[in-house]
């Protein structure tokens, strides 16, 4: 998620983005692995089309990972807000 953090927060340095990514992914690695596994069948179908299917699969995968980042960010922000309210 480091690339998304850097794109979202222009002021952050790469090492801080990596640290934040590790914190965000704590407990969510299995969810990302399951999300990635869902694309295996699509990749096999793209191979059968001699790579033409990747024109659709590539953006679909990127949007899915970006939405995953948005969900993680929202959960992280909610967690920080809950901590401040206590």
C-alpha positions in Angstrom: 0.0 0.0 0.0 3.1 2.2 0.0 2.5 3.6 -3.5 -1.1 4.6 -2.6 0.1 6.3 0.6 2.7 8.3 -1.3 0.2 9.3 -3.9 -2.4 10.2 -1.2 0.1 12.2 1.0 2.5 14.1 -1.2 4.5 15.4 1.8 5.5 12.0 3.2 8.9 10.5 2.7 9.2 6.9 1.5 10.3 5.4 4.8 7.4 6.9 6.6 5.1 5.6 3.9 6.5 2.1 4.3 6.1 2.2 8.1 2.5 3.4 7.7 1.8 0.7 5.1 3.1 -2.0 7.5 0.8 -0.6 10.3 -2.2 -0.5 7.9 -1.6 -4.1 6.7 -1.3 -5.5 10.2 -4.1 -8.0 10.4 -5.2 -7.4 6.7 -2.6 -9.5 4.8 -5.0 -12.4 4.4 -7.6 -10.1 3.0 -5.2 -8.9 0.4 -4.1 -12.4 -0.4 -7.7 -13.4 -1.0 -8.3 -10.4 -3.2 -5.2 -11.3 -5.3 -6.3 -14.9 -5.5 -9.6 -13.9 -7.1 -7.7 -12.7 -10.2 -6.0 -16.0 -10.9 -8.9 -17.3 -13.0 -9.1 -14.1 -14.9 -5.4 -14.2 -15.6 -5.7 -17.7 -17.0 -8.5 -16.5 -19.3 -6.4 -13.6 -20.4 -3.6 -16.0 -21.4 -6.1 -17.9 -23.5 -6.9 -14.6 -25.4 -3.2 -14.1 -26.1 -3.0 -11.2 -23.7 -5.8 -9.1 -25.1 -7.8 -9.6 -21.9 -5.2 -7.8 -19.9 -6.4 -4.5 -21.4 -9.5 -5.0 -19.2 -8.0 -7.0 -16.4 -5.2 -4.6 -15.6 -7.4 -1.6 -14.8 -9.9 -3.8 -13.0 -7.1 -5.1 -10.7 -5.7 -1.6 -10.1 -9.1 -0.2 -9.2 -9.7 -3.2 -6.8 -6.4 -2.6 -5.0 -7.1 1.2 -4.8 -10.5 0.5 -3.3 -8.8 -1.9 -0.8 -6.5 0.9 0.2 -9.5 3.3 0.6 -11.2 0.8 2.9 -8.0 0.3 4.9 -7.5 4.0 5.2 -11.1 4.6 6.3 -10.8 1.8 9.0 -7.5 3.3 10.2 -9.0 6.8 10.4 -12.0 5.4 12.4 -9.6 3.5 14.7 -7.7 6.8 15.4 -10.9 8.7 16.0 -12.2 6.0 18.4 -8.9 6.2 20.3 -9.2 10.0 20.6 -12.7 9.8 21.9 -11.7 7.5 24.7 
